[in-house]
């Protein structure tokens, strides 16, 4: 599982950052699928979350 936290940005932006920076590369050899979790904390004290499952390319 890879988790990216954002302040006043969307949870989808967090997922996009994980993909663009290829954070999943650090988990090669740990399995075939991982969860990408983006969590957004906003000034209005609401929280948002996006979750995706991706296959790790070996």
mmCIF file of the N, C-alpha and C atoms, coordinates in Angstrom:
data_MODEL
# 
_entry.id   MODEL 
# 
loop_
_atom_site.group_PDB 
_atom_site.id 
_atom_site.type_symbol 
_atom_site.label_atom_id 
_atom_site.label_alt_id 
_atom_site.label_comp_id 
_atom_site.label_asym_id 
_atom_site.label_entity_id 
_atom_site.label_seq_id 
_atom_site.pdbx_PDB_ins_code 
_atom_site.Cartn_x 
_atom_site.Cartn_y 
_atom_site.Cartn_z 
_atom_site.occupancy 
_atom_site.B_iso_or_equiv 
_atom_site.pdbx_formal_charge 
_atom_site.auth_seq_id 
_atom_site.auth_comp_id 
_atom_site.auth_asym_id 
_atom_site.auth_atom_id 
_atom_site.pdbx_PDB_model_num 
ATOM 1   N N  . UNK A 1 1  ? 0.847   -1.164 0.000   1.00 0.00 ? 1  UNK A N  1 
ATOM 2   C CA . UNK A 1 1  ? 0.000   0.000  0.000   1.00 0.00 ? 1  UNK A CA 1 
ATOM 3   C C  . UNK A 1 1  ? 0.899   1.235  0.000   1.00 0.00 ? 1  UNK A C  1 
ATOM 4   N N  . UNK A 1 2  ? 0.549   2.187  -0.846  1.00 0.00 ? 2  UNK A N  1 
ATOM 5   C CA . UNK A 1 2  ? 1.236   3.474  -0.870  1.00 0.00 ? 2  UNK A CA 1 
ATOM 6   C C  . UNK A 1 2  ? 0.202   4.539  -0.544  1.00 0.00 ? 2  UNK A C  1 
ATOM 7   N N  . UNK A 1 3  ? 0.520   5.389  0.414   1.00 0.00 ? 3  UNK A N  1 
ATOM 8   C CA . UNK A 1 3  ? -0.404  6.439  0.843   1.00 0.00 ? 3  UNK A CA 1 
ATOM 9   C C  . UNK A 1 3  ? 0.248   7.799  0.618   1.00 0.00 ? 3  UNK A C  1 
ATOM 10  N N  . UNK A 1 4  ? -0.489  8.697  -0.019  1.00 0.00 ? 4  UNK A N  1 
ATOM 11  C CA . UNK A 1 4  ? -0.037  10.070 -0.227  1.00 0.00 ? 4  UNK A CA 1 
ATOM 12  C C  . UNK A 1 4  ? -1.070  10.996 0.399   1.00 0.00 ? 4  UNK A C  1 
ATOM 13  N N  . UNK A 1 5  ? -0.619  11.909 1.243   1.00 0.00 ? 5  UNK A N  1 
ATOM 14  C CA . UNK A 1 5  ? -1.501  12.861 1.918   1.00 0.00 ? 5  UNK A CA 1 
ATOM 15  C C  . UNK A 1 5  ? -1.361  14.229 1.263   1.00 0.00 ? 5  UNK A C  1 
ATOM 16  N N  . UNK A 1 6  ? -2.471  14.922 1.140   1.00 0.00 ? 6  UNK A N  1 
ATOM 17  C CA . UNK A 1 6  ? -2.464  16.271 0.567   1.00 0.00 ? 6  UNK A CA 1 
ATOM 18  C C  . UNK A 1 6  ? -3.242  17.218 1.468   1.00 0.00 ? 6  UNK A C  1 
ATOM 19  N N  . UNK A 1 7  ? -2.814  18.464 1.484   1.00 0.00 ? 7  UNK A N  1 
ATOM 20  C CA . UNK A 1 7  ? -3.509  19.521 2.211   1.00 0.00 ? 7  UNK A CA 1 
ATOM 21  C C  . UNK A 1 7  ? -4.101  20.473 1.183   1.00 0.00 ? 7  UNK A C  1 
ATOM 22  N N  . UNK A 1 8  ? -5.421  20.624 1.213   1.00 0.00 ? 8  UNK A N  1 
ATOM 23  C CA . UNK A 1 8  ? -6.153  21.510 0.305   1.00 0.00 ? 8  UNK A CA 1 
ATOM 24  C C  . UNK A 1 8  ? -5.919  21.199 -1.167  1.00 0.00 ? 8  UNK A C  1 
ATOM 25  N N  . UNK A 1 9  ? -5.717  19.953 -1.489  1.00 0.00 ? 9  UNK A N  1 
ATOM 26  C CA . UNK A 1 9  ? -5.659  19.470 -2.861  1.00 0.00 ? 9  UNK A CA 1 
ATOM 27  C C  . UNK A 1 9  ? -6.537  18.231 -2.915  1.00 0.00 ? 9  UNK A C  1 
ATOM 28  N N  . UNK A 1 10 ? -6.873  17.805 -4.100  1.00 0.00 ? 10 UNK A N  1 
ATOM 29  C CA . UNK A 1 10 ? -7.773  16.667 -4.205  1.00 0.00 ? 10 UNK A CA 1 
ATOM 30  C C  . UNK A 1 10 ? -7.063  15.346 -3.913  1.00 0.00 ? 10 UNK A C  1 
ATOM 31  N N  . UNK A 1 11 ? -7.837  14.373 -3.501  1.00 0.00 ? 11 UNK A N  1 
ATOM 32  C CA . UNK A 1 11 ? -7.307  13.026 -3.281  1.00 0.00 ? 11 UNK A CA 1 
ATOM 33  C C  . UNK A 1 11 ? -6.835  12.433 -4.602  1.00 0.00 ? 11 UNK A C  1 
ATOM 34  N N  . UNK A 1 12 ? -7.481  12.803 -5.697  1.00 0.00 ? 12 UNK A N  1 
ATOM 35  C CA . UNK A 1 12 ? -7.054  12.332 -7.019  1.00 0.00 ? 12 UNK A CA 1 
ATOM 36  C C  . UNK A 1 12 ? -5.684  12.891 -7.395  1.00 0.00 ? 12 UNK A C  1 
ATOM 37  N N  . UNK A 1 13 ? -5.382  14.103 -6.937  1.00 0.00 ? 13 UNK A N  1 
ATOM 38  C CA . UNK A 1 13 ? -4.055  14.681 -7.157  1.00 0.00 ? 13 UNK A CA 1 
ATOM 39  C C  . UNK A 1 13 ? -2.993  13.856 -6.453  1.00 0.00 ? 13 UNK A C  1 
ATOM 40  N N  . UNK A 1 14 ? -3.318  13.344 -5.283  1.00 0.00 ? 14 UNK A N  1 
ATOM 41  C CA . UNK A 1 14 ? -2.382  12.494 -4.543  1.00 0.00 ? 14 UNK A CA 1 
ATOM 42  C C  . UNK A 1 14 ? -2.110  11.203 -5.310  1.00 0.00 ? 14 UNK A C  1 
ATOM 43  N N  . UNK A 1 15 ? -3.154  10.593 -5.862  1.00 0.00 ? 15 UNK A N  1 
ATOM 44  C CA . UNK A 1 15 ? -2.996  9.368  -6.659  1.00 0.00 ? 15 UNK A CA 1 
ATOM 45  C C  . UNK A 1 15 ? -2.139  9.668  -7.896  1.00 0.00 ? 15 UNK A C  1 
ATOM 46  N N  . UNK A 1 16 ? -2.399  10.795 -8.532  1.00 0.00 ? 16 UNK A N  1 
ATOM 47  C CA . UNK A 1 16 ? -1.649  11.193 -9.720  1.00 0.00 ? 16 UNK A CA 1 
ATOM 48  C C  . UNK A 1 16 ? -0.162  11.336 -9.388  1.00 0.00 ? 16 UNK A C  1 
ATOM 49  N N  . UNK A 1 17 ? 0.155   11.916 -8.235  1.00 0.00 ? 17 UNK A N  1 
ATOM 50  C CA . UNK A 1 17 ? 1.549   12.075 -7.834  1.00 0.00 ? 17 UNK A CA 1 
ATOM 51  C C  . UNK A 1 17 ? 2.224   10.723 -7.630  1.00 0.00 ? 17 UNK A C  1 
ATOM 52  N N  . UNK A 1 18 ? 1.533   9.796  -7.002  1.00 0.00 ? 18 UNK A N  1 
ATOM 53  C CA . UNK A 1 18 ? 2.089   8.451  -6.802  1.00 0.00 ? 18 UNK A CA 1 
ATOM 54  C C  . UNK A 1 18 ? 2.458   7.837  -8.146  1.00 0.00 ? 18 UNK A C  1 
ATOM 55  N N  . UNK A 1 19 ? 1.569   7.969  -9.120  1.00 0.00 ? 19 UNK A N  1 
ATOM 56  C CA . UNK A 1 19 ? 1.804   7.378  -10.437 1.00 0.00 ? 19 UNK A CA 1 
ATOM 57  C C  . UNK A 1 19 ? 2.928   8.095  -11.189 1.00 0.00 ? 19 UNK A C  1 
ATOM 58  N N  . UNK A 1 20 ? 2.918   9.435  -11.164 1.00 0.00 ? 20 UNK A N  1 
ATOM 59  C CA . UNK A 1 20 ? 3.917   10.203 -11.893 1.00 0.00 ? 20 UNK A CA 1 
ATOM 60  C C  . UNK A 1 20 ? 5.325   9.971  -11.354 1.00 0.00 ? 20 UNK A C  1 
ATOM 61  N N  . UNK A 1 21 ? 5.445   9.845  -10.053 1.00 0.00 ? 21 UNK A N  1 
ATOM 62  C CA . UNK A 1 21 ? 6.764   9.663  -9.436  1.00 0.00 ? 21 UNK A CA 1 
ATOM 63  C C  . UNK A 1 21 ? 7.144   8.193  -9.283  1.00 0.00 ? 21 UNK A C  1 
ATOM 64  N N  . UNK A 1 22 ? 6.240   7.326  -9.726  1.00 0.00 ? 22 UNK A N  1 
ATOM 65  C CA . UNK A 1 22 ? 6.477   5.875  -9.778  1.00 0.00 ? 22 UNK A CA 1 
ATOM 66  C C  . UNK A 1 22 ? 6.905   5.302  -8.428  1.00 0.00 ? 22 UNK A C  1 
ATOM 67  N N  . UNK A 1 23 ? 6.202   5.672  -7.392  1.00 0.00 ? 23 UNK A N  1 
ATOM 68  C CA . UNK A 1 23 ? 6.507   5.184  -6.050  1.00 0.00 ? 23 UNK A CA 1 
ATOM 69  C C  . UNK A 1 23 ? 6.378   3.665  -5.939  1.00 0.00 ? 23 UNK A C  1 
ATOM 70  N N  . UNK A 1 24 ? 5.580   3.065  -6.800  1.00 0.00 ? 24 UNK A N  1 
ATOM 71  C CA . UNK A 1 24 ? 5.374   1.615  -6.709  1.00 0.00 ? 24 UNK A CA 1 
ATOM 72  C C  . UNK A 1 24 ? 6.655   0.835  -6.983  1.00 0.00 ? 24 UNK A C  1 
ATOM 73  N N  . UNK A 1 25 ? 7.620   1.461  -7.623  1.00 0.00 ? 25 UNK A N  1 
ATOM 74  C CA . UNK A 1 25 ? 8.887   0.804  -7.913  1.00 0.00 ? 25 UNK A CA 1 
ATOM 75  C C  . UNK A 1 25 ? 9.607   0.336  -6.660  1.00 0.00 ? 25 UNK A C  1 
ATOM 76  N N  . UNK A 1 26 ? 9.357   0.971  -5.541  1.00 0.00 ? 26 UNK A N  1 
ATOM 77  C CA . UNK A 1 26 ? 9.995   0.574  -4.284  1.00 0.00 ? 26 UNK A CA 1 
ATOM 78  C C  . UNK A 1 26 ? 9.416   -0.723 -3.741  1.00 0.00 ? 26 UNK A C  1 
ATOM 79  N N  . UNK A 1 27 ? 8.283   -1.166 -4.291  1.00 0.00 ? 27 UNK A N  1 
ATOM 80  C CA . UNK A 1 27 ? 7.618   -2.366 -3.784  1.00 0.00 ? 27 UNK A CA 1 
ATOM 81  C C  . UNK A 1 27 ? 7.762   -3.570 -4.704  1.00 0.00 ? 27 UNK A C  1 
ATOM 82  N N  . UNK A 1 28 ? 8.625   -3.487 -5.693  1.00 0.00 ? 28 UNK A N  1 
ATOM 83  C CA . UNK A 1 28 ? 8.827   -4.623 -6.591  1.00 0.00 ? 28 UNK A CA 1 
ATOM 84  C C  . UNK A 1 28 ? 9.262   -5.840 -5.786  1.00 0.00 ? 28 UNK A C  1 
ATOM 85  N N  . UNK A 1 29 ? 8.663   -6.961 -6.080  1.00 0.00 ? 29 UNK A N  1 
ATOM 86  C CA . UNK A 1 29 ? 9.010   -8.191 -5.392  1.00 0.00 ? 29 UNK A CA 1 
ATOM 87  C C  . UNK A 1 29 ? 8.152   -8.478 -4.167  1.00 0.00 ? 29 UNK A C  1 
ATOM 88  N N  . UNK A 1 30 ? 7.254   -7.579 -3.809  1.00 0.00 ? 30 UNK A N  1 
ATOM 89  C CA . UNK A 1 30 ? 6.408   -7.785 -2.628  1.00 0.00 ? 30 UNK A CA 1 
ATOM 90  C C  . UNK A 1 30 ? 5.030   -8.331 -2.966  1.00 0.00 ? 30 UNK A C  1 
ATOM 91  N N  . UNK A 1 31 ? 4.716   -8.444 -4.221  1.00 0.00 ? 31 UNK A N  1 
ATOM 92  C CA . UNK A 1 31 ? 3.408   -8.944 -4.621  1.00 0.00 ? 31 UNK A CA 1 
ATOM 93  C C  . UNK A 1 31 ? 3.092   -8.496 -6.031  1.00 0.00 ? 31 UNK A C  1 
ATOM 94  N N  . UNK A 1 32 ? 1.913   -8.856 -6.473  1.00 0.00 ? 32 UNK A N  1 
ATOM 95  C CA . UNK A 1 32 ? 1.511   -8.525 -7.833  1.00 0.00 ? 32 UNK A CA 1 
ATOM 96  C C  . UNK A 1 32 ? 0.621   -7.296 -7.914  1.00 0.00 ? 32 UNK A C  1 
ATOM 97  N N  . UNK A 1 33 ? -0.066  -6.978 -6.823  1.00 0.00 ? 33 UNK A N  1 
ATOM 98  C CA . UNK A 1 33 ? -0.953  -5.814 -6.800  1.00 0.00 ? 33 UNK A CA 1 
ATOM 99  C C  . UNK A 1 33 ? -0.675  -4.985 -5.545  1.00 0.00 ? 33 UNK A C  1 
ATOM 100 N N  . UNK A 1 34 ? -0.886  -3.684 -5.695  1.00 0.00 ? 34 UNK A N  1 
ATOM 101 C CA . UNK A 1 34 ? -0.778  -2.804 -4.535  1.00 0.00 ? 34 UNK A CA 1 
ATOM 102 C C  . UNK A 1 34 ? -1.943  -1.823 -4.554  1.00 0.00 ? 34 UNK A C  1 
ATOM 103 N N  . UNK A 1 35 ? -2.205  -1.250 -3.410  1.00 0.00 ? 35 UNK A N  1 
ATOM 104 C CA . UNK A 1 35 ? -3.225  -0.211 -3.297  1.00 0.00 ? 35 UNK A CA 1 
ATOM 105 C C  . UNK A 1 35 ? -2.549  1.148  -3.305  1.00 0.00 ? 35 UNK A C  1 
ATOM 106 N N  . UNK A 1 36 ? -3.105  2.055  -4.086  1.00 0.00 ? 36 UNK A N  1 
ATOM 107 C CA . UNK A 1 36 ? -2.695  3.455  -4.060  1.00 0.00 ? 36 UNK A CA 1 
ATOM 108 C C  . UNK A 1 36 ? -3.791  4.205  -3.324  1.00 0.00 ? 36 UNK A C  1 
ATOM 109 N N  . UNK A 1 37 ? -3.423  4.909  -2.280  1.00 0.00 ? 37 UNK A N  1 
ATOM 110 C CA . UNK A 1 37 ? -4.400  5.611  -1.457  1.00 0.00 ? 37 UNK A CA 1 
ATOM 111 C C  . UNK A 1 37 ? -4.042  7.088  -1.428  1.00 0.00 ? 37 UNK A C  1 
ATOM 112 N N  . UNK A 1 38 ? -4.956  7.925  -1.859  1.00 0.00 ? 38 UNK A N  1 
ATOM 113 C CA . UNK A 1 38 ? -4.790  9.373  -1.794  1.00 0.00 ? 38 UNK A CA 1 
ATOM 114 C C  . UNK A 1 38 ? -5.766  9.928  -0.774  1.00 0.00 ? 38 UNK A C  1 
ATOM 115 N N  . UNK A 1 39 ? -5.251  10.699 0.174   1.00 0.00 ? 39 UNK A N  1 
ATOM 116 C CA . UNK A 1 39 ? -6.101  11.286 1.212   1.00 0.00 ? 39 UNK A CA 1 
ATOM 117 C C  . UNK A 1 39 ? -5.902  12.791 1.197   1.00 0.00 ? 39 UNK A C  1 
ATOM 118 N N  . UNK A 1 40 ? -7.004  13.519 1.186   1.00 0.00 ? 40 UNK A N  1 
ATOM 119 C CA . UNK A 1 40 ? -6.984  14.972 1.163   1.00 0.00 ? 40 UNK A CA 1 
ATOM 120 C C  . UNK A 1 40 ? -7.592  15.519 2.449   1.00 0.00 ? 40 UNK A C  1 
ATOM 121 N N  . UNK A 1 41 ? -6.860  16.415 3.081   1.00 0.00 ? 41 UNK A N  1 
ATOM 122 C CA . UNK A 1 41 ? -7.362  17.135 4.248   1.00 0.00 ? 41 UNK A CA 1 
ATOM 123 C C  . UNK A 1 41 ? -7.580  18.572 3.824   1.00 0.00 ? 41 UNK A C  1 
ATOM 124 N N  . UNK A 1 42 ? -8.754  19.106 4.086   1.00 0.00 ? 42 UNK A N  1 
ATOM 125 C CA . UNK A 1 42 ? -9.092  20.451 3.626   1.00 0.00 ? 42 UNK A CA 1 
ATOM 126 C C  . UNK A 1 42 ? -9.314  21.401 4.796   1.00 0.00 ? 42 UNK A C  1 
ATOM 127 N N  . UNK A 1 43 ? -9.217  22.708 4.487   1.00 0.00 ? 43 UNK A N  1 
ATOM 128 C CA . UNK A 1 43 ? -9.428  23.734 5.505   1.00 0.00 ? 43 UNK A CA 1 
ATOM 129 C C  . UNK A 1 43 ? -10.808 23.629 6.139   1.00 0.00 ? 43 UNK A C  1 
ATOM 130 N N  . UNK A 1 44 ? -11.781 23.164 5.363   1.00 0.00 ? 44 UNK A N  1 
ATOM 131 C CA . UNK A 1 44 ? -13.143 23.056 5.883   1.00 0.00 ? 44 UNK A CA 1 
ATOM 132 C C  . UNK A 1 44 ? -13.320 21.844 6.800   1.00 0.00 ? 44 UNK A C  1 
ATOM 133 N N  . UNK A 1 45 ? -12.192 21.186 7.121   1.00 0.00 ? 45 UNK A N  1 
ATOM 134 C CA . UNK A 1 45 ? -12.137 20.044 8.035   1.00 0.00 ? 45 UNK A CA 1 
ATOM 135 C C  . UNK A 1 45 ? -12.841 18.807 7.495   1.00 0.00 ? 45 UNK A C  1 
ATOM 136 N N  . UNK A 1 46 ? -13.012 18.767 6.175   1.00 0.00 ? 46 UNK A N  1 
ATOM 137 C CA . UNK A 1 46 ? -13.533 17.568 5.532   1.00 0.00 ? 46 UNK A CA 1 
ATOM 138 C C  . UNK A 1 46 ? -12.361 16.781 4.972   1.00 0.00 ? 46 UNK A C  1 
ATOM 139 N N  . UNK A 1 47 ? -12.521 15.473 4.923   1.00 0.00 ? 47 UNK A N  1 
ATOM 140 C CA . UNK A 1 47 ? -11.477 14.593 4.429   1.00 0.00 ? 47 UNK A CA 1 
ATOM 141 C C  . UNK A 1 47 ? -12.032 13.819 3.239   1.00 0.00 ? 47 UNK A C  1 
ATOM 142 N N  . UNK A 1 48 ? -11.171 13.602 2.246   1.00 0.00 ? 48 UNK A N  1 
ATOM 143 C CA . UNK A 1 48 ? -11.566 12.870 1.051   1.00 0.00 ? 48 UNK A CA 1 
ATOM 144 C C  . UNK A 1 48 ? -10.518 11.800 0.770   1.00 0.00 ? 48 UNK A C  1 
ATOM 145 N N  . UNK A 1 49 ? -10.960 10.709 0.173   1.00 0.00 ? 49 UNK A N  1 
ATOM 146 C CA . UNK A 1 49 ? -10.056 9.594  -0.070  1.00 0.00 ? 49 UNK A CA 1 
ATOM 147 C C  . UNK A 1 49 ? -10.334 8.974  -1.438  1.00 0.00 ? 49 UNK A C  1 
ATOM 148 N N  . UNK A 1 50 ? -9.270  8.636  -2.151  1.00 0.00 ? 50 UNK A N  1 
ATOM 149 C CA . UNK A 1 50 ? -9.365  7.874  -3.397  1.00 0.00 ? 50 UNK A CA 1 
ATOM 150 C C  . UNK A 1 50 ? -8.485  6.642  -3.244  1.00 0.00 ? 50 UNK A C  1 
ATOM 151 N N  . UNK A 1 51 ? -8.971  5.513  -3.732  1.00 0.00 ? 51 UNK A N  1 
ATOM 152 C CA . UNK A 1 51 ? -8.214  4.262  -3.650  1.00 0.00 ? 51 UNK A CA 1 
ATOM 153 C C  . UNK A 1 51 ? -8.234  3.586  -5.011  1.00 0.00 ? 51 UNK A C  1 
ATOM 154 N N  . UNK A 1 52 ? -7.073  3.132  -5.450  1.00 0.00 ? 52 UNK A N  1 
ATOM 155 C CA . UNK A 1 52 ? -6.962  2.378  -6.694  1.00 0.00 ? 52 UNK A CA 1 
ATOM 156 C C  . UNK A 1 52 ? -6.101  1.150  -6.457  1.00 0.00 ? 52 UNK A C  1 
ATOM 157 N N  . UNK A 1 53 ? -6.401  0.095  -7.175  1.00 0.00 ? 53 UNK A N  1 
ATOM 158 C CA . UNK A 1 53 ? -5.565  -1.102 -7.167  1.00 0.00 ? 53 UNK A CA 1 
ATOM 159 C C  . UNK A 1 53 ? -4.805  -1.129 -8.489  1.00 0.00 ? 53 UNK A C  1 
ATOM 160 N N  . UNK A 1 54 ? -3.511  -1.366 -8.415  1.00 0.00 ? 54 UNK A N  1 
ATOM 161 C CA . UNK A 1 54 ? -2.706  -1.457 -9.638  1.00 0.00 ? 54 UNK A CA 1 
ATOM 162 C C  . UNK A 1 54 ? -1.843  -2.711 -9.594  1.00 0.00 ? 54 UNK A C  1 
ATOM 163 N N  . UNK A 1 55 ? -1.567  -3.224 -10.763 1.00 0.00 ? 55 UNK A N  1 
ATOM 164 C CA . UNK A 1 55 ? -0.670  -4.381 -10.869 1.00 0.00 ? 55 UNK A CA 1 
ATOM 165 C C  . UNK A 1 55 ? 0.760   -3.854 -11.001 1.00 0.00 ? 55 UNK A C  1 
ATOM 166 N N  . UNK A 1 56 ? 1.670   -4.509 -10.308 1.00 0.00 ? 56 UNK A N  1 
ATOM 167 C CA . UNK A 1 56 ? 3.073   -4.119 -10.374 1.00 0.00 ? 56 UNK A CA 1 
ATOM 168 C C  . UNK A 1 56 ? 3.710   -4.820 -11.558 1.00 0.00 ? 56 UNK A C  1 
ATOM 169 N N  . UNK A 1 57 ? 4.362   -4.023 -12.398 1.00 0.00 ? 57 UNK A N  1 
ATOM 170 C CA . UNK A 1 57 ? 5.078   -4.565 -13.557 1.00 0.00 ? 57 UNK A CA 1 
ATOM 171 C C  . UNK A 1 57 ? 6.473   -4.967 -13.106 1.00 0.00 ? 57 UNK A C  1 
ATOM 172 N N  . UNK A 1 58 ? 6.833   -6.177 -13.409 1.00 0.00 ? 58 UNK A N  1 
ATOM 173 C CA . UNK A 1 58 ? 8.167   -6.672 -12.991 1.00 0.00 ? 58 UNK A CA 1 
ATOM 174 C C  . UNK A 1 58 ? 9.201   -6.382 -14.042 1.00 0.00 ? 58 UNK A C  1 
# 
